[in-house]
């Protein structure tokens, strides 16, 4: 019983620490989806480190010495708890390398210890109990992981602060170490004779080189699907634990199903289901942004579930005999690291668009077809393969995979050609995918900057009209009304978080100061190269590169407060503002940088989240009045929503803005208070309205 409990606890802790540390460091790197992708690579890498350590212990030394060595390492790992990632110094390097160095120093040792424990415990259990099927412990491990992922966004994140989560996790790790000590001393004091280990009756017969290659490829492909699906879902919603963990939970659920019993995976049935999902994936890849968030999530999760079930079902059919179990875990972990590395580091360097998702869809057809042609089957079906009927069925399955792959590829290239017909330029980096499109259809004749699937500004292609901001910044929107009102008096000092195409610089007048804070260097390059708002602006324009909140905090620490007449928060990543720019501490920082009668102007247009309750909570805390501007876009423009927090009397008394004043009763109902230590998307998702 102690083995089952310890394996469960270790797996639970492994998948609890992932959202905790990722959410902790998210504000340090601009709140982009790339943070979670890089964190996931770290977790995969240190899972491999733990599995390799377990493999060496199991192969090189006796079981009593294994227990003693692991006990010492577990006790030593207690020295780094509770971890505090925000106090560690970062390397001066690319964001990906900074994140990796931070995690290695902060949580590397405890995570590696936890990762090694599951295969070690299964090995010890096999020797002490002489069990016929150690893969039951593997299923228990995945069950613990699955429950950890389900509980975090539903019960832990909404009700427990990050600081307390860290403390509770550290206590859980101490309990885990106590269980390991108990098992370790039991092994050290127990007489364990050489035993003939019974082989798993469901294990594969052939475990040669080709099978080991398939272990790597199927496990790697599953992780590629996991990471690319999570990134796709995070294009229009902030990369927060809710969207990190649901795909990961689906991924682990398929492991539980596939390895608990062979009856859950019937290849022919799942290939039919996957074929249907693969063609749905084509459409969501190109036009997913047109669906509401609930529909997007369900579609992506359905595709991930079917793809993971195929990958892990094939892995289950290829699992080895008991004596090779630690090697099996090592190689599938290596495959996971390889898949995560491809998506996190290689794909952004070689693709200027999000191609890893469609490539993963196509690869499953190819890999399953290749596996079938190699006639790799479980022991139960080996005899069937030697018959002519078995060979005929094998050829039919492989042929169907090839046919579906060909049809899918033709449809993909056709749709991709249509989708890219307006592209002028495109680039990709750690912060996402940017493209510049010239749209010339009907009444629309403009150039747009697109982040993911969301337009982040536009400029008319008509030279006589290209100085007028379009889209969310056009005349009569909230930001234009306030800036125009302020400009009627003296020259103004404006700070803007988020550059986009630089459209707001078009409202600048002589002697005005416009300071943009922009995290993504590619946005600055495109705004300069393809749009003329910055170069044509009459104001004095300055651009500061880096995360706006970090930059503003550094300025405040240096006692350099900007005294902005207006601070505009328009730092969208995909379809939303990163969470760390919307917390109470962030608004307190904004308030330090505005003049006594300054204004905070926020762009909150969003298809999926209702950000107004969060803003109202901060306005109440700062004792500021609120104006809410909602402007319909009609047939050719975007609907826009701007919120203004201000105490400036002239703005509040302006008769043209009276309609934007909110009912004071709203400040006492349904407010959502976000802090650096607590935030949850669930209360503001529009699907719950």
N, C-alpha and C positions, 0 to 999 in steps of 0.2 A: 504493500500500500504506500510506503514511504517513497518508492520510486515514482509511482504515478503522481503523487502530490508534488514532489520536487520538480519533475518534468513540467507539470502544469504551471507551477509558480514561476519557473525560469522563463517559459514561453510567454506567460502573461506579462512579466516584467520587461522582456525584450520589446514587446510591441506597445507597452505603455511609455517607455522612455523615448521612443521615436517621435511621437507628436509633441511631447513635453519639450525636448531639446530643440526641435525644429521651430516650434512656435516661439521659444525663448530667443533664438537668434534671428528670427525673421525680420524684425525691425532694423537690425544692424546692416542688412543688405538690400534695403529698399522694398521689401515685401513682395518680390517677384516670384513667379512659379518656379524659376530656376533654383531657388533655395531648397525647396523640397526635393527636386530632382537630384541635386548634389548630395543632400542628406541621405537620400535613399541609396545612392552609390556608396556612401560611407558605411551605411548599415550592412549592405550586401558584402562589402569588402571585409569588414570585421567579422561578419558571420563566417566568411571563408577562413579568416585567421583563426577563429575559434575551432572550426571543423578540422583545419589542418593540424592544429595543436592536439586535438582529440585523436586524430588519426595516428600521429606520431607516438603519443602515449600508448595507445592500444596496440601498436605494432612493435614497439621497442622495449618496453619494460613490463614487469609483472604487475598483476592487478593491484596488489597491495601498495606498490610504489606509485602506481597511477593515482590511487586515492590520496596518498601522502602529498605528492607534488601538487595535486589540484586543491587540496585543503590549504596549503601554504599560499597558493596564488589567490584563492578566494579571500583569505584573511587579509592579505596584503592589499587587495583592491578596496577594502573598507576605508583605507586611508584617504581616498580621494572624495569621499562622501561627507555631506551632501555637495554636489557639484554646483559651481557658480560660473556659467559660461560668459556672462556679461562682463566679468572682471578680468578676463584673460586678454593678453595682448595678441594682436593679429599680425600675421606676416604682411608685408607690403607687396602684395601680389594680386593676381587675378581673383575675382570673387570666389570662383570654385576652389582655388587653392587655400584661400583664407578660411573658407568654411571647413574644409577638410582638416586643416591644421588645428582649428578651434575644437573640433569634435574629437580628434585624436588625443589631444592633451586633456580635454575636459571629461570625456566619458569613454575613451577607448578601452581602458583596462576592464572596467566593470562589464561593458558590453561584450568584450571578447570572452570573459569568464562565463557569462550567461550563455553565449553562443556555443561554447565548448561543452557545456554541461549536458545538453540534450543527447548528443551522440555518445558521450562518455557513460551517461546513466543507462542508455540502452545497451551498451557493451557490457557494463557491470551486471545489469539485470539478466542478460543472456547467460553469463557465467554462473551467477548465483542461483538462478531459477531454472536454468536449462530450458527456457521457453522455446516453443516451436515457431512463434511469430512475434519477433521484436518490433515489427512495424505497427503493432497496436500502440506502443508507446509513442511512435511518431505521429500517429493520429491524435493521441491525447495532447501532444505538444502543439499540434496545429489547432486543436480545439481551444487550448488556452490562449493562443495567439488571436484566434478569431473573437473570443469573448472580450479580450482586452481592447480590440479595435471597435467593437460594438459599444462597449461601455463608455469609452472615452468621450465621443462627441455627444452622447445622449445623457450621461449621468455625471461625468467628471468635469469636462470643460465648462458646461453651463453653470455649475454650482461651486466649483473649487478654484481658488486663485492659483496662478502658476507657481508662486512661492510655496504654497502649501502642497501642491502636487509634487514638487521636488522633494519636500520633506517626507511625504507619505511613501514616495517611491523608494527613498533611501531606507526607510523602515522595512519596506517589503524586501529589499535586497538583504538586509540583515537577517530577516527570517529565512530567506533562501540559503544564506551561508550557514545558518544553524542547521538546516535540513541536510546540507552537504556534509557538515561535520558529523552529524549523526550517522549518515550512510557510510562516510569514510571510515570512521572508527569501527563500525560494524564489519566492514571489509578487512580492515587491518587485523582485527582480532579473530576473524573467522578462518577456519581451515577450508581452503578452496582447492579441491583436487582437480586434476586434469579431467575434463569431461568431453565427451563426444557430443558436439552441438548438433541438435536436430536442424535440418534444413527447412526453410519455409516452403510449404508445399505449393505455394502460388508463385514462387520465384521463377525467373526466366532461366532456361537451360543454357542458352548461349550468352556468355558475358565477355566476348572477345573485344577486339579493338573497335570494331564498327559499332557495337552496342554502347561502348563508353563514349564514343563520339556523339551518338544520339542522346545520351544522358546530358551531355553538355549543350547540344543544340536545342532540345526541347525545353530544358530549364532556362536557358538564355532567352529563347523566344517568348516564354511565358513572362519573364521580367520585362522584356522590351514592350510587350503588350500592356503590362501593368503601368510602367512609367509613362509611356506615350499616351495611354488613355487618361491618366491623371492629369498630364499636361494639357491635353485637349479640353478636358472639363474645366480646367483652371483659367482658360482664356477669358471667360466672361464672368467669373466669380473669384473673389480673393482666394489665394492658395492658403486655406486654413484647414485645421484637422478634419472638419466635416467632409471635405472633398479629398483629403489625403487618405483617410482611413476607410471610407466606404469601398473604394476600389481595392484597397489592400485586403479588406475583409472578404470581399468576393473572391479574390485571388486565393486566399488561404482556405476558404470554404471548399473550393474545388480540390485542393490538396487533401482535405479531410475526407471528402467523398471518394476520391480516387484511391486513396491508400487504405481506407477502412474496409473496403470490400470491392471485389471485381464486378459485382452486379450493377454498380452505379455507372460504369463506363462500357457502353456498347458502341464500338467504333462506327458502324454504319449509321446508327441512329444519330449520333452526335455530329457526324460529318454532314448529314442532311441539314440539321439545325444550324450548324456553323455556316454552311453555304448560304442559307437564308440571311444570317447575321452579317456575313461578309458584304453582301450587296446593300444591306441597310447602311453599313459602315461607309460605303461610297458616298451616299447622299448626306449623311451627317457630317462627313469630312468637308464637303463643299458648302452646304447650306445649313449647318447645324445652328448657326446664330439666329436663324429665323424662327426657331422653336422656343417655347418658354423653357425655363430652367428645369422644371420637373421632367418634361419630355426629353430634354437633352440628357439629363442624368440617367433616366431609365434606359434610353437607347444605348448610351455608352456602357452602362453596366451589363446590359444584355449581351452586347458584343464581347466584352471582357469575360463574362462568365462562360460563354460558349467556347471562346478561344482558349481560356485557361483550362477548361474541362478537357478539351482535346489534348493539349500539351501534357497535362498532369495525368490524364488517363493513359496516354502512351507511355509516360514515364513509369506508371504503376505496372503496366504490362512488361516493362523492361527491367524491373527491379531485380537485384541479384540475390544469390543465396546469402544466408545469414553471415557467413564469414567475410563477405565483401561489403557489408552494410556501411561501415565507416568510410570506405572508398567511394561508395555510391553517394553518400551525403557530401563528401568532399567535392566530388565532380559536379554534382548538381548545384552546389554553392558556387563553384568556380564558374559554371555556366551563368548563374545569376549575376555575378560580378561582371562577367564579360558583357552580358546584355545591358546592364545598367551603365557600364562604361561607354558602350556604343551610343546610347541615347544621351547621356550627360555630357560627354566630351567630344566624341567623334562626329555625331550627326550635326551639331551646330557648326562644325568646321567645314563640312563638305556639302551640306544642304542649305539653301537659302529659303527653304520652306519646310513645313512640318511633314516630311516624307516618311519618317520612321513609322508612323501609324499605318499608312497604306502598305508599306513594305512588309510590315509584320503580318497584316491580313493575308497578303499574297504568299508569304513564306510558309504559312501553316499548310496550305494546299500542297506546296512543293515538298515540304519535309515529311508530311504524312505519306504522300505518294512514294517518296524514296524509301521510307521505312517499310512500307507494305511490299515494295518490290524486293527488298532485302530479305523478305520472308521471316521477319522477326515476330515471334508470337510467344505466348505463355506456354508452359508445359502442357497444359490441357489441350491446346490446339495444334501442337506440333504435328501430330499424326494426321490431322486434317490437311495440312499443307502438302503432304506427300502424295495425296490423291489428285487426280485430274480435276475433280470438282473444286478442291481447295486452290489449285493453281489458277483455275478459271476465275474464281471469285477474287483472288488476289489481283489478277490482271485487270478485272473490271473496276475494283476500287481505285487502283492506281490510275487507270485511264480516266475515271470520273474526276479525280483530283486534278489531273493535267488539263482536262477540258474546262473545268470551272476556273482554273487559274488563267487560262487563255482568254476566256470570255470576260472575266473580271478585269484583266489587264487592258483589253480593248475599250471597255466602258470607262475605265479610269482615265486613260489618255484622252478620250473624247471629251469628257467633262473637264479635265484639267486644261485642255486647250481653250475651251470656252471661258473658263474662269479667269485665265491669265491674259485674255485678249486686250485688256485695258492697262496692263502693267507697264510702267515706265522704268522702275527700278525696284529692287528688293534686297533686303539684307537680314541677317539673323545673328544674334549674339545671346549672351547670358540672360538678357532682359526680355527676349521675345523675338517675334518676327515682324519686321516693318516693311511695308510696300508703298510705293507711290503709284497712283492710278490716274490716268486721264480719262474721265468719263464724258463721253459725247453722245448722248442719247436724248432725243426729244428736246425738252426745255432745259435739260441739264448739260452744261458745258463748263466743267470745272476739274481741277486737279485736287486729289484727296490723299491724305496720309492715313494709312490703315495699319492699326496695331492688332495683329491677330485677325479678327473678323469685324473689328469696330473702327469706324472712321474717327480720326482724332483731329479733324480740321480740314478745311477746304479753301481753295482760292479760285476765283473765276479765271477762265482762260481768255476772256475778253479783255484786251489791254486797257480799254476805256473804263473798266469796272473792277480791275483786279486789286485795288487798294481797299475795297470794302470787305471786312470780315464776313464770312459765311458760316453756315452750320450752327453750332451751339453758341457762337459769339456774334451773331448778326444783330443789326439794330433792333431795338425793342425787347431784347432779352434782358434778364436781370442784371448781368454784369455790365452790359452797355449802358443801361439806365443809370447805374450808380457811378460808373466812371465818367460819364458825360456830365452828371450833376456835379461831381467834384471838380471837373475841369473848368466849370463856369467861374470858379473863384480864382485861386492862385495856382501856380504850377504844382503838380502833385507828385508824390513819391509812391510808386506802386511796386509791390512784390508779387510775383506770380510763381506758384509751385506747379511745375509742369509746363513745358514749352510748347508741345504740339507743333504746329506749323508757324508759331509766333503770331497768330492772328490778333491777339489783344494788343500787340505793339502798334497795330493800325490805328488805334484810338489815341496814341500818344501825341502830345502837342509840344510846341517849342518849350524848352526848359523843364519838361517833365522827366522824371527818372523812372525807368522801367527795369526792374531786376528779375530775371528768370532763374529759377532753380530747376535744373534738369538732371535726372539720374542717368539716362541712357545717352551715351555719346553719339549713337547712330541717329537719334532724333535731331540732335544739333546739326549733324552733317546734312541730313535731308532737308531740314528747315532752311539752311543756308543755300543749298544747291538747287532746290526745286521750287522754293517759294520766296516771295520778295517782301513779305511783311516786315521782316527785320531790317533789311537794307533800305526800305522806303520810309520807315518810321521817322517822324519828326522828333521823337523823344530821344534822350540819351539811353541807349539800351545796353545792358550788361547781362551776361550769362554766366552763372556759377554751376560748375559740373559737380555732381554728387547728390546723394540723398538729401532732400530738402530739410528734413527734420534734424539730421546730423549736422548739416551746415548751419542751420539756425541756432542749434544748441552750442556749437563751437563759437559762434559769434556772441551769444549771450555769455558764455563762460569768459570770453575775452572782453566783456563789458562794452561790446559794440552792438548796440541796439539800433535797429534801422529806422524806427519812427515812421513806419509806412502809413500813409493815409488810407490805403486799402491793401490787404493781403488776400490774393486770390488763390484758392486751393483747387487746382484742376489737374492733379497728378494721376491721371487714369492709367491703369495697367489693364489692357483689354477693355472690359466694360465697367470697371470699378476702380475706386480709390483704394490703395493699399490700407489695410486696417490700422497700421501704426501711425498713419496720418490723421486718424479720426478718434483717437483716445483723449481722455480728459487731460493727460499730461501734455499731449500735442497742442491742444487748444490753449492751455496755460502758457505754453511757449509762444504760440501765435500772438497771444494777448500782450506779451512782453515786447514784441517787435512792432506793434502798431502804435500810432500816436494816441494821446489821451482820448480824442474823439474819432479814432480810426475805426475802420470796418473790416470784418472778415467775410469774404465772399466765397461761397462754396458751390461748385458745380456738382449736382447730385443726380443728374439724369441717369436712369438705370432701368433696364428692362426686368431685372430680377430681384433687386433689393430695394427696400424702402428705408433710405438713410435718414429721413426727417426725424424720427424719434431719437436717434443718436445725437443729431445736431441740437435738437431742442433741449436735451438733457445738459449739454455743455453750455448752451446759452443761459439756462437757468443757473448753472453753477457760476458763470461769469457775470450774472446780472445784466445781460445785454438784451435789447429788444431784437425781434426777428421779423424780417420781411421775406415772404416766399413768392417767387416769380415762376409761374408756369406758362410757357409760350408754345402754342400749337404750331407745328411745322407745315401743316397742310399736306399737299401731295408731293412737294419737291424738297422739303426741309425736315430736319429732325425736330421732334418735340423736345423742349428743353425745360429743365428745372434748376433754378438757382436759389440759394438761400443766403441772406445777408444778415450778419450779426453786427449790430451797431448801437451806439448811444449818441450818434451825431444828430443834433437837433434838426439841422437843415434837411437832412435826408428824411427823418421821421415826419417832418412837417410839410414836405413837398406834396402838393395836392395830386400830382401825377402818380404818386406811389402809394396812395392811401389804400388802394385795392389789394396791395400785397401784404398788408398787416395781418398777422395771424391772431386768432382768438386767444386771449390769455389763458383760457381754460385748458388749452392743449398742453400747457406746461405742467399740469397736475395729473395727466392721464397717460398711460402707456409709454412712458419714457424708457429709453434703453441707455444705460450708463456703461460706456466702454472705458476701461483703463488699460494701462500697459500690462497689468497683472490679470485682467479678465476681459474677454470679449467672446461673443458667440453670435453666429449668423442666424441661428434658428429663429429668434424673435423678429427679425426684419426680412425674412424671406417672403416675397410677395405671394407665394403659393399658400401661405398661412393666413393671408388677409381675408 
